[in-house]
Amino acid sequence: MVSTHQDTIFALSSGGLPAGVAVVRISGDEAFGICRKMCGVLPPPRVASLRSIRSRNGAVLDRGIVLAFRGPHSFSGEDCIEFHLHGGKAVVAAVLAELQLFDGCRLAEAGEFSRRAFESGKLDLVEIEGLADLLAAETEMQRRLATEQSFGKLSAIYSSWRERLLHARAMIEAELDFSDEGDIPGSVSDRIWIDMEALAKEIARYIEQERVGAIIRDGFKVVIAGPPNAGKSSLMNTLANREVAIVTEYAGTTRDILHCELDLGGFAVHLFDTAGIRDTDEAIEREGIRRALTKVEEADLILHLSDVSSPAGFAHDLFASSSAPVIRVGTKSDLSNDSNPKQNQDLCISTVTGDGVDDLRAMIMKHMEAMAGGLSLAIPSRLRQRQHIADVLTNIEAAVGNTDIGLEVRAEHLRRASDAFGRISGKIDVESLLGKIFSDFCIGK
């Protein structure tokens, strides 16, 4: 991103047009001057004021609400103006075209307002990433996870841990540099290793939750698997409430993996329909089965289907090697002559009559809630954060566990751990990351 803080930037910061209201944001040193030229009078800070918004030749472009935010008390940390306009395409186009005519004023690049907020110290990288996730959130759990990050709760955890590290390093440096001074007691560093060991255990427990954060952010993978003609595609269509897969009476209709996204109880769910698993010499079907088994290995939950009306019975060990939990589902219960078809299955369903489908949804929900139950959701959800946290833990454990490597080397491990925390929040060595992080934002944010 090529930018300079001498530029004043502007962009449409609200949604697509036409809309009831369109918000145009202006940020930079010239924002207030531009507002005076277009509106006549600068409104008092943070007071919504009705103004006529004019071109430089005096033509009225629109009449709307104008807000002024004096830096550093604004989102970007700079002087900032917001025009709340009528959301017509022509209205917004006219205002943006007028702004473009002011010297030193240009259209903002993707994420540039947020980058200026970061560079002004208004937000750290964790909060910025949480804001991006909040804008992209499609389910309630994604919103909650993003809120924890964008409102600073995750940053507060990292900051408290880093403060403990800094204190430990200070005590060790004091012993190394001033051990001959009377007011520096000997072996003061011995007292901090107990706290560092406790911190390592705390971070290790925290890392165990990282998979939950990734699942909530990226989606819970549910794979429907089983033999051919077991009703996998019918179940997918039923859970999705639309025709995603082709359903016929012929076995082996599904050859490749089909995918759809659901919102179940606030969780994002990725539902996969796979090829029927059986012995076959047909090359295309064998490739479909290979892909099905690969997808099973990636699953967070497996729905193992079998036809209760079929004499073939229920295969118990089809996915025994998978680490994912399995719900064994008997299908086509409406065709079964058995008065009690549930034998080795966890439940039986019929996609024709709808029997058992709500119970299956409840079982899927139970698995997801058990995964996330009791968590504050102030947990890492992005790979970048998880990698740095793992680096923190590795270095603390090296410092605590290697008592024979010398105090200077152990102190160096703690310094590296502290630097890794700094990279999470963006305090050090992050310039190469900034372009990628902020490029993911929409224009106007």
C-alpha positions as CSV (number, residue, x, y, z in Angstrom):
1,M,0.0,0.0,0.0
2,V,1.5,3.3,-1.1
3,S,0.3,6.1,1.1
4,T,1.4,9.2,3.0
5,H,-0.1,10.9,6.0
6,Q,0.1,14.2,4.1
7,D,-2.8,12.9,2.0
8,T,-6.3,13.4,3.1
9,I,-8.3,10.3,2.2
10,F,-12.0,9.6,1.6
11,A,-14.3,6.7,0.7
12,L,-17.8,5.4,0.9
13,S,-17.7,3.6,4.2
14,S,-21.3,2.1,4.2
15,G,-22.7,-0.7,2.2
16,G,-23.6,-1.1,-1.5
17,L,-25.8,1.4,-3.3
18,P,-28.6,2.3,-3.6
19,A,-29.3,2.4,0.2
20,G,-31.3,4.4,2.7
21,V,-28.2,6.2,3.9
22,A,-24.7,6.4,2.6
23,V,-21.8,7.3,4.8
24,V,-18.8,9.0,3.2
25,R,-15.7,9.2,5.5
26,I,-12.9,11.8,5.2
27,S,-9.7,11.6,7.2
28,G,-6.6,13.7,7.3
29,D,-5.2,17.2,7.9
30,E,-7.5,18.8,5.3
31,A,-10.7,17.1,6.4
32,F,-12.0,20.0,8.4
33,G,-11.1,22.5,5.7
34,I,-12.9,20.5,3.1
35,C,-15.9,20.3,5.3
36,R,-16.0,24.1,5.7
37,K,-15.7,24.6,2.0
38,M,-18.5,22.1,1.2
39,C,-20.8,22.8,4.2
40,G,-20.1,26.4,5.1
41,V,-19.6,25.8,8.9
42,L,-17.7,23.1,10.7
43,P,-20.1,21.3,13.2
44,P,-19.1,21.1,16.8
45,P,-17.1,17.9,17.5
46,R,-19.3,14.8,17.8
47,V,-22.5,16.7,17.3
48,A,-24.7,15.5,14.4
49,S,-25.7,18.6,12.4
50,L,-27.9,19.0,9.4
51,R,-26.1,20.7,6.6
52,S,-26.4,21.4,2.8
53,I,-23.4,19.8,1.1
54,R,-22.3,21.9,-1.9
55,S,-19.8,21.8,-4.7
56,R,-17.2,24.5,-4.9
57,N,-19.3,26.5,-7.3
58,G,-22.2,26.5,-4.8
59,A,-24.4,23.8,-6.4
60,V,-26.3,21.8,-3.7
61,L,-25.2,18.1,-4.0
62,D,-27.3,16.9,-1.1
63,R,-28.7,17.8,2.4
64,G,-27.6,15.4,5.1
65,I,-26.0,14.9,8.5
66,V,-22.4,16.0,9.0
67,L,-20.3,14.7,11.9
68,A,-16.8,16.0,12.9
69,F,-14.3,14.0,15.0
70,R,-11.2,15.8,16.1
71,G,-8.0,13.7,16.2
72,P,-6.9,11.8,18.1
73,H,-10.5,11.1,19.2
74,S,-11.6,9.4,16.0
75,F,-11.4,6.0,14.5
76,S,-8.2,6.8,12.5
77,G,-6.7,9.0,15.1
78,E,-6.8,11.9,12.7
79,D,-9.3,14.7,12.1
80,C,-12.2,13.0,10.5
81,I,-15.5,14.0,8.8
82,E,-18.5,11.9,8.0
83,F,-21.2,12.9,5.5
84,H,-24.4,10.9,6.0
85,L,-26.1,11.2,2.6
86,H,-29.1,9.9,0.9
87,G,-28.0,6.6,-0.5
88,G,-28.5,7.1,-4.2
89,K,-25.8,6.2,-6.7
90,A,-25.8,9.6,-8.3
91,V,-25.7,11.5,-5.0
92,V,-22.7,9.6,-3.7
93,A,-20.9,9.8,-7.1
94,A,-21.3,13.6,-7.1
95,V,-19.9,14.0,-3.6
96,L,-17.0,11.6,-4.3
97,A,-16.2,13.4,-7.5
98,E,-16.2,16.8,-5.7
99,L,-13.8,15.5,-3.0
100,Q,-11.5,14.3,-5.7
101,L,-11.0,17.9,-6.9
102,F,-9.4,19.1,-3.6
103,D,-5.6,19.3,-3.6
104,G,-4.0,16.5,-1.5
105,C,-7.3,14.6,-1.2
106,R,-7.6,11.2,-2.8
107,L,-9.7,8.0,-2.7
108,A,-8.6,5.7,0.2
109,E,-7.1,2.3,-0.6
110,A,-8.5,-0.9,0.9
111,G,-8.0,-0.9,4.7
112,E,-6.3,2.5,4.8
113,F,-8.5,4.0,7.5
114,S,-7.8,1.0,9.7
115,R,-4.0,1.1,8.9
116,R,-4.0,4.8,10.0
117,A,-5.8,3.7,13.2
118,F,-3.0,1.2,13.8
119,E,-0.2,3.6,13.0
120,S,-1.8,6.2,15.3
121,G,-1.9,3.7,18.2
122,K,-5.7,3.5,18.3
123,L,-5.8,-0.2,17.6
124,D,-3.2,-3.0,17.6
125,L,-2.9,-5.8,15.1
126,V,-5.0,-8.2,17.1
127,E,-7.8,-5.7,17.3
128,I,-7.5,-4.9,13.6
129,E,-7.7,-8.5,12.7
130,G,-10.8,-8.8,15.0
131,L,-12.3,-5.9,13.2
132,A,-11.8,-7.6,9.8
133,D,-13.4,-10.7,11.2
134,L,-16.3,-8.8,12.6
135,L,-17.0,-7.2,9.2
136,A,-16.9,-10.7,7.6
137,A,-18.9,-12.5,10.4
138,E,-21.9,-14.4,9.1
139,T,-23.0,-16.3,12.2
140,E,-23.5,-15.4,15.9
141,M,-20.5,-17.4,17.1
142,Q,-18.2,-15.7,14.5
143,R,-19.5,-12.4,15.7
144,R,-18.8,-13.2,19.3
145,L,-15.3,-14.5,18.5
146,A,-14.5,-11.3,16.5
147,T,-16.0,-9.1,19.2
148,E,-13.6,-10.5,21.8
149,Q,-10.7,-9.6,19.6
150,S,-11.8,-6.2,18.1
151,F,-12.8,-4.9,21.5
152,G,-9.4,-5.6,23.0
153,K,-10.0,-8.6,25.3
154,L,-7.5,-10.8,23.5
155,S,-5.0,-8.0,23.4
156,A,-5.4,-7.6,27.2
157,I,-4.5,-11.3,27.7
158,Y,-1.4,-11.0,25.6
159,S,-0.4,-7.7,27.2
160,S,-0.6,-9.2,30.7
161,W,1.5,-12.2,29.7
162,R,4.1,-9.9,28.1
163,E,4.3,-7.8,31.3
164,R,5.1,-10.9,33.3
165,L,7.9,-11.7,30.8
166,L,9.3,-8.1,31.0
167,H,9.3,-8.3,34.8
168,A,11.1,-11.6,34.7
169,R,13.7,-10.3,32.2
170,A,14.2,-7.2,34.3
171,M,15.0,-9.3,37.4
172,I,17.4,-11.5,35.5
173,E,19.2,-8.5,33.9
174,A,19.5,-6.9,37.3
175,E,21.2,-10.0,38.6
176,L,23.5,-10.2,35.6
177,D,24.5,-6.5,35.5
178,F,24.3,-5.5,39.2
179,S,25.1,-8.6,41.2
180,D,27.9,-6.7,43.0
181,E,25.5,-4.0,44.2
182,G,24.3,-4.2,47.7
183,D,20.6,-3.5,46.9
184,I,20.4,-6.3,44.4
185,P,20.0,-9.6,46.3
186,G,21.8,-12.6,44.9
187,S,19.9,-15.3,42.9
188,V,16.9,-13.0,42.5
189,S,16.2,-14.7,39.2
190,D,15.5,-18.0,41.0
191,R,12.3,-16.5,42.3
192,I,10.9,-15.7,38.9
193,W,11.3,-19.2,37.3
194,I,8.4,-20.4,39.3
195,D,6.2,-17.7,37.7
196,M,7.6,-18.5,34.3
197,E,6.8,-22.2,34.7
198,A,3.2,-21.3,35.7
199,L,3.0,-18.9,32.7
200,A,4.1,-21.7,30.4
201,K,1.4,-24.0,31.7
202,E,-1.2,-21.2,31.3
203,I,-0.1,-20.6,27.7
204,A,-0.1,-24.3,26.9
205,R,-3.7,-24.6,28.1
206,Y,-4.6,-21.6,26.0
207,I,-3.0,-23.1,22.9
208,E,-5.2,-26.2,23.4
209,Q,-8.2,-24.0,22.6
210,E,-6.8,-22.6,19.3
211,R,-8.4,-25.3,17.2
212,V,-11.8,-24.1,18.6
213,G,-11.1,-20.6,17.5
214,A,-10.1,-21.7,14.0
215,I,-13.3,-23.9,13.7
216,I,-15.6,-21.1,14.9
217,R,-14.0,-18.6,12.5
218,D,-13.6,-20.9,9.5
219,G,-16.5,-23.3,10.0
220,F,-17.3,-26.7,11.6
221,K,-16.7,-29.4,9.0
222,V,-19.4,-32.1,9.0
223,V,-18.9,-34.9,6.5
224,I,-21.7,-37.2,5.4
225,A,-20.3,-40.6,4.6
226,G,-21.3,-44.2,4.1
227,P,-22.0,-46.9,1.5
228,P,-23.7,-46.1,-1.8
229,N,-27.5,-45.4,-1.8
230,A,-27.5,-44.8,1.9
231,G,-29.3,-41.5,1.6
232,K,-26.4,-39.2,1.9
233,S,-27.4,-36.7,-0.8
234,S,-31.0,-36.7,0.5
235,L,-29.8,-35.9,4.0
236,M,-27.6,-33.0,2.6
237,N,-30.6,-31.5,0.8
238,T,-32.8,-31.9,3.9
239,L,-30.3,-30.2,6.2
240,A,-29.6,-27.4,3.6
241,N,-33.4,-27.0,2.9
242,R,-32.6,-26.8,-0.8
243,E,-31.5,-29.1,-3.6
244,V,-27.7,-29.2,-3.4
245,A,-27.2,-32.8,-4.6
246,I,-28.7,-34.9,-7.3
247,V,-30.8,-37.7,-5.8
248,T,-31.8,-40.9,-7.7
249,E,-32.6,-44.5,-6.9
250,Y,-29.3,-45.6,-8.5
251,A,-26.3,-46.3,-6.3
252,G,-23.2,-44.2,-6.9
253,T,-24.8,-41.0,-8.2
254,T,-22.4,-38.8,-6.2
255,R,-18.8,-39.2,-7.6
256,D,-17.2,-36.0,-6.3
257,I,-17.5,-34.1,-3.0
258,L,-20.4,-31.6,-2.8
259,H,-20.3,-28.8,-0.3
260,C,-22.7,-26.2,1.2
261,E,-22.6,-23.9,4.1
262,L,-25.2,-23.7,6.9
263,D,-25.9,-21.6,10.0
264,L,-26.8,-24.0,12.9
265,G,-27.4,-22.3,16.2
266,G,-25.0,-19.5,15.4
267,F,-22.2,-21.8,14.2
268,A,-20.9,-21.8,10.6
269,V,-21.1,-25.4,9.4
270,H,-19.5,-26.7,6.2
271,L,-21.5,-29.8,5.1
272,F,-19.9,-32.2,2.7
273,D,-21.6,-35.0,0.8
274,T,-19.2,-37.7,-0.3
275,A,-19.1,-40.6,-2.8
276,G,-20.5,-43.9,-1.5
277,I,-17.7,-46.1,-0.1
278,R,-17.5,-49.6,-1.5
279,D,-15.2,-52.0,-3.4
280,T,-15.2,-51.1,-7.1
281,D,-13.0,-51.4,-10.2
282,E,-14.4,-48.4,-11.9
283,A,-11.7,-45.7,-12.0
284,I,-13.8,-42.6,-11.6
285,E,-15.7,-44.1,-8.7
286,R,-12.5,-45.2,-7.0
287,E,-11.1,-41.6,-7.2
288,G,-14.4,-40.3,-5.7
289,I,-14.0,-42.8,-2.8
290,R,-10.4,-41.8,-2.3
291,R,-11.5,-38.1,-2.0
292,A,-14.3,-39.1,0.4
293,L,-11.8,-40.8,2.7
294,T,-9.5,-37.8,2.6
295,K,-12.4,-35.5,3.5
296,V,-13.3,-37.8,6.4
297,E,-9.8,-37.4,7.8
298,E,-10.3,-33.6,7.8
299,A,-13.7,-33.7,9.4
300,D,-14.7,-32.2,12.8
301,L,-17.7,-34.5,12.9
302,I,-18.7,-37.5,10.8
303,L,-22.3,-38.5,10.0
304,H,-21.9,-42.3,9.2
305,L,-25.1,-43.3,7.3
306,S,-26.5,-46.7,6.6
307,D,-29.8,-47.9,5.2
308,V,-31.8,-49.6,7.9
309,S,-34.1,-51.1,5.3
310,S,-31.2,-52.9,3.6
311,P,-30.2,-56.4,4.7
312,A,-26.5,-55.3,4.3
313,G,-26.5,-54.1,7.9
314,F,-24.4,-51.4,9.5
315,A,-20.7,-51.2,9.1
316,H,-19.1,-50.6,12.5
317,D,-15.5,-49.9,11.7
318,L,-15.7,-47.9,8.4
319,F,-14.1,-44.8,10.0
320,A,-12.5,-46.3,13.1
321,S,-9.1,-44.7,12.2
322,S,-10.6,-41.1,12.2
323,S,-10.1,-39.0,15.3
324,A,-13.3,-37.1,14.7
325,P,-16.5,-38.0,16.6
326,V,-19.0,-40.1,14.7
327,I,-22.8,-40.0,14.7
328,R,-24.1,-43.3,13.4
329,V,-27.3,-42.6,11.5
330,G,-29.8,-45.1,10.2
331,T,-31.6,-43.8,7.2
332,K,-34.9,-44.6,5.3
333,S,-36.6,-45.6,8.5
334,D,-39.9,-45.1,6.7
335,L,-39.1,-48.2,4.5
336,S,-38.1,-50.5,7.3
337,N,-40.3,-53.4,8.3
338,D,-38.6,-53.6,11.6
339,S,-40.8,-52.0,14.3
340,N,-37.6,-51.0,16.1
341,P,-35.0,-50.4,13.4
342,K,-32.5,-48.7,15.8
343,Q,-29.9,-51.3,16.6
344,N,-26.3,-50.1,16.4
345,Q,-27.2,-46.6,15.3
346,D,-27.3,-43.5,17.4
347,L,-30.6,-42.5,15.8
348,C,-32.8,-43.3,12.8
349,I,-34.2,-40.8,10.4
350,S,-36.4,-40.5,7.3
351,T,-35.8,-37.6,4.9
352,V,-39.2,-38.4,3.3
353,T,-41.3,-38.0,6.4
354,G,-38.8,-35.8,8.4
355,D,-38.7,-38.3,11.3
356,G,-35.5,-37.9,13.4
357,V,-34.1,-35.0,11.3
358,D,-34.6,-32.4,14.1
359,D,-33.0,-34.9,16.6
360,L,-30.0,-35.2,14.2
361,R,-29.7,-31.4,14.1
362,A,-29.8,-31.3,17.9
363,M,-27.0,-33.9,18.1
364,I,-24.8,-31.9,15.7
365,M,-25.5,-28.8,17.8
366,K,-24.6,-30.7,21.0
367,H,-21.2,-31.6,19.5
368,M,-20.5,-28.0,18.5
369,E,-21.6,-26.6,21.9
370,A,-19.5,-29.1,23.7
371,M,-16.5,-28.0,21.7
372,A,-17.0,-24.3,22.5
373,G,-18.8,-24.7,25.9
374,G,-17.4,-22.6,28.8
375,L,-14.9,-20.7,26.6
376,S,-14.7,-16.9,26.8
377,L,-13.9,-16.9,23.1
378,A,-10.8,-14.7,23.8
379,I,-8.8,-17.3,21.9
380,P,-6.6,-17.2,18.8
381,S,-8.4,-17.8,15.6
382,R,-5.8,-16.7,13.0
383,L,-2.8,-18.7,11.9
384,R,-0.4,-15.8,12.4
385,Q,-1.4,-15.4,16.1
386,R,-1.2,-19.2,16.7
387,Q,2.3,-19.4,15.2
388,H,3.6,-16.6,17.4
389,I,2.0,-18.0,20.5
390,A,3.6,-21.4,19.8
391,D,7.0,-19.5,19.5
392,V,6.4,-17.8,22.9
393,L,5.7,-21.2,24.5
394,T,8.7,-22.8,22.9
395,N,11.1,-20.2,24.2
396,I,9.6,-20.0,27.7
397,E,9.8,-23.8,28.1
398,A,13.5,-23.6,26.8
399,A,14.3,-21.0,29.4
400,V,12.5,-22.8,32.3
401,G,13.6,-26.4,31.4
402,N,17.3,-25.9,30.5
403,T,18.8,-25.0,33.9
404,D,22.4,-25.8,32.8
405,I,22.7,-23.5,29.8
406,G,23.6,-20.4,31.7
407,L,21.5,-17.4,32.9
408,E,22.4,-15.3,29.9
409,V,21.1,-17.9,27.4
410,R,18.0,-18.5,29.4
411,A,17.4,-14.7,29.5
412,E,17.8,-14.7,25.7
413,H,15.0,-17.2,25.3
414,L,12.8,-14.9,27.4
415,R,13.7,-12.0,25.2
416,R,12.7,-14.0,22.1
417,A,9.4,-14.9,23.8
418,S,8.7,-11.2,24.6
419,D,9.5,-10.3,21.0
420,A,7.0,-12.9,19.7
421,F,4.3,-11.2,21.8
422,G,5.3,-7.9,20.3
423,R,4.9,-9.3,16.8
424,I,1.3,-10.5,17.7
425,S,0.2,-7.0,18.6
426,G,2.3,-5.2,16.0
427,K,4.7,-3.5,18.4
428,I,7.8,-4.8,16.6
429,D,9.0,-6.2,13.2
430,V,5.7,-6.3,11.4
431,E,6.1,-4.1,8.4
432,S,6.1,-7.0,5.9
433,L,2.7,-8.1,7.3
434,L,0.9,-4.8,7.1
435,G,0.2,-4.7,3.4
436,K,-1.4,-8.2,3.5
437,I,-3.4,-7.6,6.6
438,F,-5.0,-4.3,5.5
439,S,-5.5,-5.4,1.9
440,D,-8.1,-7.8,3.2
441,F,-10.4,-4.9,4.2
442,C,-13.0,-3.3,2.0
443,I,-12.5,0.2,0.7
444,G,-13.7,2.8,3.3
445,K,-12.5,0.7,6.3
